[in-house]
Amino acid sequence: MCQIFGHAAKLIYFGAVIEQAASVDPIVAALAVIASMIGTSLAAKVLLAMTDRQYRSWANRIITAIAGYYVAHGAVLIVLTARDNGAPAGLTVAENRAVQQLRDVGIAP
């Protein structure tokens, strides 16, 4: 039952992607499917070879690296946006840009 709600949420969330599916090159789509199948097969073997401690250690490292990337990327965007707008670097410029982006995609009024 939980999976039904999870899949329904994914369909709703990724509805815009499904809407644009016709614009995806069939070769790229086929390569993506093949890559996902290979990745799933290889990941299973790697995970079975790892201990629980090793898994937690690697999972923490990967999550920290991804989070660090996004924090650094966000900081760079704040600085560049502030520089482009002639405003002092700060959250207000980033917030204004975020609101504008939400308006552009029709989420914010």
N, C-alpha and C positions, 0 to 999 in steps of 0.2 A: 504494500500500500504506500509506503514511504517513497519507493522508487517511482510510483505513478506521479506523485506530486512533484518529485524532483525533475522528472522528464517534462512534465507540463510547464514547470517554471522555466526550464531551459528553452522550450519551444516559444514561450512568450517573450523571454529575454532576447533570444536570437532571431526573432521574427523578421527584423529588418534584413538580416543576412540571408534568410531564406527567400525573402522578396527579391533580392538581387542575385539569386543563384544562377539565373540565365546568363548573366554577364561574366561568369567565371569560365575561363578557358577549360574545355574538357580534359586536355592533357594535364593541366595544373591540378584539376580535381582528382584525376586518376593517380597522379604522383602523390598527392596528399593522402589518399586512401592507402596506397602501398606503403608510404612512410609510416603511417600510423600503425599499420599491421606489423611491420618490421620492428618498430619501436616497442610495441606491446610485447612481442615475442622475446626480444632481447631484454627488456626490463624485467620480465618474469624470472629469467635465469639469473640476472644480477641480484634481484631481491631475495631469491632463494639462497644464494650464496652468502648473503650478509647476515650477521647476527643482529639482534634487536638494538644492541648498543651502537653498532656501526651505522645502522639505518638512522637512528635518532641523530647521531653526530653529523652524518651527511645531509640529512633533511634540514637540520638547523643551519648548516653552512650555506646550503643552497637558498633557503628562505632569507637569510641575512644578506647574501649577495644580491638577490633580486630586490629586496627592500632598499638596500643601499643605493643601487642603481636608480631606483625611482625617486628617492630623496634627492640625490645629486641632480638628476634630470629636472626635477621640479624647481630646485634652487637656481639652476641655470636659466630656466624659463622665466622665473621671477625677475632675475637680474636683467635678462635681455628685454623683457617686456617693459620694465621700469626705464631702461635706457632708451628704448624706442619711443616711449611716451613722454620722455623728459621728466618723469616723476621720480621721486626718491624710491629706492628699492624698498619694498615692503609688501605686506600681505594685501593691502587695499588694491594695489594694481593687479595682483594675481587674482584676487576675488572678482574684480571687474572683468578681467579677461575670461575667467571661468563662467561668469554669468552670461557674458556675450556669446561664448561658445555654446552654452545651453540654449540660448535664444536662437542661435543659428540653426540648431538641429530641431527646434520646436519644443523643447522640454520646459523651458522657463518662459513666463509671460513677458 
